[in-house]
Amino acid sequence: MPQLNPTPWFAILTITWFVLIAVVFPSILMFTFPNDPALLDSNPILAEPWNWPWF
């Protein structure tokens, strides 16, 4: 049962995490959003009642 031998699997795990941390994560974090979210106004929106012509 080769899955009980931790030697090759631990090496694969550490190499995979090293590649993710060193290469993939920084490239993902370099992406920027095209539209920055705008801050909402502090003034509350005044909602008016709907006009229900069929009622």
C-alpha positions as CSV (number, residue, x, y, z in Angstrom):
1,M,0.0,0.0,0.0
2,P,2.1,2.9,-1.2
3,Q,-0.2,5.6,0.3
4,L,1.2,4.6,3.8
5,N,4.7,5.6,2.8
6,P,4.8,9.3,3.5
7,T,8.1,10.0,1.7
8,P,6.9,10.6,-1.9
9,W,3.6,12.2,-0.9
10,F,5.1,14.6,1.6
11,A,7.6,15.8,-1.1
12,I,4.8,16.3,-3.6
13,L,2.8,18.2,-1.0
14,T,5.6,20.5,-0.1
15,I,6.6,21.2,-3.7
16,T,3.0,21.9,-4.6
17,W,2.6,24.3,-1.7
18,F,5.9,26.0,-2.6
19,V,4.8,26.5,-6.2
20,L,1.4,27.8,-5.1
21,I,2.9,30.3,-2.6
22,A,5.8,31.4,-4.8
23,V,4.2,31.6,-8.2
24,V,0.4,31.3,-8.3
25,F,-0.7,33.4,-5.3
26,P,1.4,36.5,-6.2
27,S,0.2,36.4,-9.8
28,I,-3.4,36.2,-8.6
29,L,-3.0,39.0,-6.1
30,M,-1.6,41.3,-8.9
31,F,-5.0,41.4,-10.6
32,T,-6.9,44.7,-10.0
33,F,-10.6,45.3,-10.2
34,P,-11.6,47.4,-13.2
35,N,-14.2,49.3,-11.2
36,D,-13.5,50.2,-7.6
37,P,-16.6,50.0,-5.5
38,A,-18.0,53.4,-4.8
39,L,-18.8,54.4,-1.3
40,L,-22.5,54.9,-0.6
41,D,-23.8,58.3,0.3
42,S,-24.5,58.8,3.9
43,N,-27.9,60.4,3.0
44,P,-30.6,57.8,3.2
45,I,-32.7,57.1,0.1
46,L,-36.2,58.3,0.6
47,A,-38.6,55.7,-0.7
48,E,-41.9,56.8,-2.0
49,P,-45.0,54.6,-2.0
50,W,-45.8,52.9,-5.2
51,N,-48.8,53.9,-7.2
52,W,-51.0,50.8,-7.7
53,P,-53.5,51.8,-10.4
54,W,-55.2,48.4,-10.5
55,F,-56.0,48.4,-6.8
